[in-house]
């Protein structure tokens, strides 16, 4: 019997997902339907596969959306998180299991009773971060607990970065996933975590000046800034009594200090629109945020405003983005500052066809066993192949694909709105990911507790 998998949305993170499922389609009796608003953008190697169909799907067209979901055996939604709810409600109505890589929203969580009552599985947060971070963390935490250990500390950091061989700009960064999420990172509340038993709060305007430095063997030094709410997973991970719980995002050293310039200027603001944005030059956009002067140039005003010198590396980073160019124009109508900044950054930070990205993930586990404090450090590094087969699409897409097949084959059976923190889910997925080169190196190190390299300024 043929089993139909509906994949809704086929963006940057789906190449490995589609590849995995199509390679298994004959043996597993699978048929893929890719529903996307722009089907013409689906790569030919997927669109022309004998077990794949591509359809134009506007999820706001209720009839088309419901027909597509009703015809599927299981649904994968790779849409932005805010759009999952329409898919989810239809999945309940038509009694279809659902898989997403997104954080569980309050709206999704509210469906839990209906999902359970219908015996359905809504697997969420099964990508990279969230996803592989949960699974790899719980594998070690469960192992520690099985030995009788007591968790004292857990820190986790993930970075979607540029591979060293493709690192060609002063920011040491290029986009490997949704650029909008990068520009808006950290907004919408304060970053919250607990460190050595003390609750810590970082407001957005200070977020990129509070960084922790991390050393990954063979890959150098990185910096990390705090995620919005590290305490969200306290109960899920069973870490209510842990003295430290801290989750963050990794970048190369120097990125955060430079990004803070955009925050200070107000360029990351998405709360209002600029009336005459269309046709505005990059230089004019920068000047919007600076004081008026009849004599000083835009460059001089910016350096004075940010208190940076001409030989400051941050100044070089701004120049590299062509921010003071008269000829480069913004094509966006009534765009917010954040939307315009995203457009400017994509102009410089888009991967070339043969460039490679890099995923880095780092966990720190502190625990007590038989009266002795111990620590395990674990890290994962994955290098992409090119602009299509990125490390980001691999580490996001493969867990989604593997989980989907596990559900179809009755290997994951517990119903409800959930994340992959149970051994039934994470053990087989992590095992299969190893065969694709996605695995962690673990090191037993002396217990440090509070990190003396933590920087607050």
C-alpha positions in Angstrom: 0.0 0.0 0.0 1.4 3.4 -1.0 1.8 5.9 1.8 1.6 9.5 0.9 3.7 12.2 2.6 2.6 15.8 2.1 5.5 18.2 2.6 4.2 21.7 3.0 6.8 24.4 2.2 10.1 23.5 0.5 12.6 26.2 1.5 16.3 26.3 2.3 16.1 23.4 4.8 14.4 20.7 2.7 17.1 19.4 0.3 18.2 16.5 2.5 14.7 15.9 3.8 13.3 15.3 0.3 16.4 13.4 -0.8 16.2 11.0 2.1 12.5 10.2 1.6 12.7 9.9 -2.2 15.7 7.5 -1.9 13.6 5.3 0.4 10.4 5.8 -1.6 10.5 2.5 -3.5 11.5 0.3 -0.6 9.1 2.0 1.8 6.2 2.4 -0.6 6.2 6.2 -0.3 4.8 8.9 -2.5 5.7 12.5 -1.8 3.6 15.5 -2.6 5.4 18.8 -2.2 3.0 21.7 -1.7 4.5 25.1 -2.1 3.4 28.6 -3.0 6.2 28.7 -5.7 6.4 25.2 -7.2 8.6 26.5 -10.0 11.4 26.9 -7.4 11.5 23.2 -6.5 14.7 21.7 -7.9 14.3 19.5 -10.9 15.9 16.4 -9.3 12.9 16.3 -6.9 10.1 17.6 -9.1 10.9 15.0 -11.8 11.2 12.0 -9.5 8.8 9.2 -10.3 7.5 9.1 -6.8 7.1 12.8 -6.3 4.5 15.3 -7.3 4.7 19.1 -7.0 1.6 21.2 -6.5 1.0 24.9 -6.0 -0.4 25.2 -2.5 -1.5 28.5 -0.8 -2.2 27.5 2.8 -4.7 30.4 3.1 -6.8 28.7 0.4 -8.9 26.6 2.8 -10.3 24.2 0.1 -6.9 23.4 -1.5 -5.2 23.1 1.9 -7.8 20.7 3.3 -7.9 18.6 0.1 -4.1 18.2 0.2 -4.1 17.2 3.9 -7.0 14.8 3.5 -5.2 13.0 0.7 -2.0 12.4 2.8 -1.1 9.7 5.1 1.2 12.0 7.2 2.0 15.7 6.9 5.3 17.5 7.3 5.1 21.3 7.7 8.2 23.2 6.9 6.4 26.5 7.0 7.3 29.3 9.4 6.1 28.4 12.9 3.3 31.0 13.0 1.6 29.2 10.0 1.6 25.7 11.4 -1.7 26.1 13.3 -3.9 25.9 10.1 -2.2 22.7 9.1 -2.5 21.3 12.6 -6.2 21.9 12.9 -6.8 20.2 9.6 -4.6 17.3 10.6 -6.8 16.8 13.7 -10.0 17.0 11.6 -8.7 14.5 9.0 -6.9 12.4 11.6 -3.4 12.8 10.2 -0.1 12.7 12.1 2.1 15.9 11.8 5.8 16.6 11.9 7.4 20.1 12.2 10.9 21.4 13.1 9.5 24.4 14.9 9.1 25.4 18.5 5.8 24.4 20.0 3.6 27.5 20.1 0.9 28.1 22.7 -1.7 27.5 20.0 -0.1 24.2 19.1 0.2 23.2 22.8 -3.5 23.9 23.3 -4.3 21.2 20.8 -2.7 18.5 22.9 -6.0 17.0 24.3 -7.6 16.8 20.8 -4.4 15.2 19.4 -4.3 12.6 22.1 -8.1 11.9 21.9 -7.7 11.2 18.2 -4.6 9.0 18.8 -2.4 11.2 16.8 1.3 12.2 17.0 2.2 15.8 16.5 6.0 15.7 16.6 7.6 19.2 16.9 11.1 20.6 17.5 12.6 17.8 15.5 15.2 19.8 13.5 18.6 21.0 14.6 17.9 23.6 17.3 15.4 22.7 18.4 15.7 19.1 17.7 19.2 17.5 17.7 20.0 19.6 20.7 17.1 18.0 22.7 17.9 14.5 21.6 21.6 14.6 22.2 21.1 16.3 25.5 18.6 13.8 26.8 20.7 10.9 25.7 23.5 12.1 28.0 21.2 13.3 30.8 19.3 10.0 30.9 22.7 8.1 30.9 23.8 10.1 33.9 20.6 9.5 35.7 20.6 5.8 35.0 24.0 5.7 36.8 22.4 7.4 39.8 23.9 10.9 39.0 22.3 14.2 39.9 22.3 16.9 37.3 23.8 20.2 38.5 24.5 22.1 35.2 23.4 22.1 31.6 24.5 24.5 28.9 23.8 24.2 25.2 24.9 26.4 22.2 24.3 26.1 18.5 25.6 28.1 15.6 24.8 28.1 11.9 28.0 29.5 10.5 30.2 29.6 7.4 32.8 26.9 6.9 36.4 28.1 7.2 37.2 27.3 3.6 34.3 29.6 2.5 34.8 32.3 5.2 35.5 35.3 3.0 34.1 38.3 4.9 35.1 40.3 8.0 31.9 39.2 9.8 32.9 35.5 9.5 29.2 34.9 8.7 26.8 34.2 5.9 23.1 33.2 5.9 22.4 29.5 6.0 18.8 29.6 7.1 15.9 32.2 7.3 17.6 35.6 7.2 14.6 37.2 8.9 15.1 35.1 12.0 18.8 36.2 12.2 17.9 39.9 11.9 15.1 39.6 14.6 17.1 37.3 16.9 16.6 38.1 20.6 13.7 40.4 20.2 10.3 40.1 21.9 11.4 39.8 25.5 14.4 39.4 27.8 16.8 36.5 27.7 16.3 34.4 30.8 18.5 31.8 32.3 19.8 30.5 35.7 23.5 30.5 36.5 24.9 29.0 39.7 21.5 29.2 41.3 20.9 32.9 40.4 18.4 34.0 37.8 19.8 36.2 35.1 18.0 38.5 32.8 19.4 40.3 29.7 17.3 42.9 27.9 17.5 43.0 24.1 19.6 46.2 24.0 22.3 44.4 26.0 22.0 40.9 24.6 24.9 41.1 22.1 27.3 42.6 24.7 26.9 39.6 27.1 28.8 36.8 25.5 30.4 33.5 26.6 33.5 32.2 24.9 33.7 28.6 23.8 36.6 26.5 22.5 35.8 23.7 20.1 38.8 21.4 19.6 40.1 21.7 16.1 37.7 24.5 15.2 38.9 27.4 17.3 37.1 29.9 19.5 33.5 31.0 19.3 31.3 33.3 21.2 27.7 32.8 22.3 24.8 35.0 23.3 21.8 33.9 25.3 18.6 32.5 23.8 15.4 34.2 24.7 14.2 31.8 27.4 16.5 29.0 28.5 14.1 28.1 31.3 11.5 26.8 28.9 13.0 23.3 28.9 13.6 23.1 32.7 10.6 20.8 33.2 10.9 18.9 29.9 14.6 18.0 30.7 13.8 17.3 34.3 16.3 20.0 35.4 14.2 21.8 38.1 17.0 21.4 40.6 19.9 22.3 38.3 22.0 25.2 39.4 22.7 26.3 35.9 20.6 26.1 32.8 21.7 28.3 29.9 21.1 28.0 26.1 22.5 30.2 23.5 23.5 30.9 19.9 27.1 30.7 18.6 29.0 33.0 16.3 32.6 33.7 15.6 34.3 36.0 18.0 33.6 39.7 17.2 30.2 39.2 15.4 28.1 40.2 18.4 30.0 43.4 19.2 29.6 44.4 15.5 25.9 43.4 15.4 25.3 45.6 18.4 25.9 48.6 16.1 22.7 47.8 14.2 20.8 47.4 17.5 22.0 50.8 18.8 21.1 52.5 15.5 17.6 50.9 15.4 18.1 49.0 12.2 16.8 45.7 13.6 13.4 47.3 14.5 10.5 45.6 12.8 7.7 47.6 14.5 7.2 50.3 12.0 7.6 51.0 8.3 9.5 53.7 6.4 7.2 55.5 4.0 9.6 56.2 1.2 11.8 53.1 1.4 11.4 52.1 -2.2 14.2 53.5 -4.3 16.2 54.7 -1.2 19.9 54.2 -1.4 21.8 52.2 1.2 23.5 55.5 2.2 20.2 57.3 2.6 18.9 54.4 4.8 21.9 54.7 7.1 21.4 58.5 7.3 17.8 58.0 8.6 19.2 57.0 12.0 21.8 59.7 12.4 21.6 63.3 13.7 21.3 66.1 11.1 24.5 68.0 10.3 24.9 70.6 7.5 28.7 69.8 7.2 29.5 66.3 8.4 29.3 63.3 6.1 27.2 60.2 6.8 30.4 58.3 7.5 31.7 60.9 10.1 28.3 61.1 11.8 28.0 57.4 12.1 31.5 57.0 13.6 30.8 59.8 16.1 27.4 58.3 17.0 28.8 54.8 17.5 32.1 56.1 19.0 34.2 54.0 16.7 37.5 55.0 15.0 38.4 54.6 11.4 40.8 51.8 12.2 38.3 49.9 14.3 37.5 46.4 12.7 33.8 47.2 13.1 34.2 50.1 10.7 35.7 47.8 8.2 32.7 45.5 8.6 30.3 48.3 7.8 32.2 49.3 4.8 32.2 45.8 3.5 28.4 45.8 3.5 28.4 48.8 1.0 26.3 50.7 3.6 27.5 54.1 2.3 26.9 53.3 -1.4 24.8 55.9 -3.4 24.1 53.5 -6.3 22.7 50.5 -4.4 19.0 50.9 -4.1 16.3 49.3 -1.9 13.4 47.9 -3.9 11.1 47.3 -0.9 7.9 49.4 -0.5 7.0 50.6 3.0 9.5 48.3 4.6 10.5 48.2 8.2 14.1 48.9 9.2 14.6 45.2 9.9 13.3 44.2 6.4 15.7 46.8 4.8 18.6 45.6 6.8 17.9 42.0 5.8 17.8 43.0 2.2 21.2 44.7 2.5 22.8 41.8 4.4 21.5 39.3 1.9 23.3 41.3 -0.8 26.6 40.4 0.9 25.9 37.3 3.0 24.2 34.9 0.5 26.2 31.7 -0.1 27.7 31.2 -3.6 26.9 28.0 -5.3 30.1 26.2 -4.3 30.4 27.7 -0.8 30.0 25.6 2.3 28.4 26.3 5.7 29.1 24.8 9.1 27.0 23.7 12.0 28.5 23.7 15.5 26.7 22.5 18.6 28.2 22.4 22.1 26.8 20.9 25.3 28.1 21.1 28.8 26.8 18.6 31.5 27.7 19.1 35.1 26.6 16.4 37.6 27.3 14.7 40.9 27.9 11.0 41.2 28.8 9.2 44.4 29.6 12.5 46.1 31.9 13.6 43.3 31.3 16.4 40.9 31.9 15.6 37.2 31.6 17.3 33.9 31.1 16.1 30.3 31.6 18.4 27.3 30.2 17.3 24.0 30.4 18.9 20.6 29.1 18.3 17.0 30.5 19.9 13.9 28.9 19.3 10.4 30.3 20.8 7.2 27.9 21.3 4.2 28.6 20.3 0.6 27.4 23.4 -1.3 24.6 26.1 -1.3 21.9 23.5 -1.9 23.1 20.6 0.3 24.0 22.7 3.3 24.9 21.5 6.8 21.9 23.4 8.0 19.5 21.6 5.6 21.1 18.3 6.6 20.8 18.8 10.4 17.3 20.2 10.1 15.9 18.0 7.4 17.3 14.5 8.2 15.8 14.4 11.8 12.4 15.5 10.3 12.6 12.8 7.6 13.7 10.0 10.0 11.0 10.9 12.5 8.4 10.8 9.8 9.4 7.4 8.7 9.5 6.2 12.3 5.9 7.3 12.8 4.7 5.8 9.6 6.4 2.5 10.5 4.8 2.4 14.0 8.2 2.8 15.8 7.0 6.1 17.5 3.6 5.5 19.0 3.0 7.8 22.0 0.2 10.3 21.0 0.1 14.0 21.7 1.8 17.3 20.9 5.4 16.6 21.8 9.1 17.2 21.4 11.8 14.5 20.9 12.9 14.0 24.6 11.8 10.4 25.1 14.2 7.5 24.4 11.6 5.9 22.2 12.1 8.8 19.9 15.7 10.0 20.3 17.6 6.7 20.4 16.8 5.4 16.9 17.0 8.9 15.3 20.4 9.7 16.8 21.6 6.2 15.8 20.6 6.8 12.2 22.0 10.3 12.1 25.5 8.9 13.0 25.4 7.0 9.7 25.0 10.4 8.0 28.0 11.9 9.7 26.0 13.7 12.4 27.4 12.7 15.8 28.9 14.1 19.0 32.4 13.8 20.5 32.4 13.6 24.3 35.1 14.6 26.7 35.2 14.1 30.4 36.7 17.3 32.0 37.1 18.7 35.5 33.9 20.2 36.9 34.1 23.9 36.6 30.6 25.1 37.5 30.5 28.8 36.8 32.5 29.6 33.7 35.2 32.1 34.5 35.3 33.2 30.8 31.8 34.5 31.0 31.9 38.2 30.0 29.4 40.9 31.0 29.9 44.4 29.7 
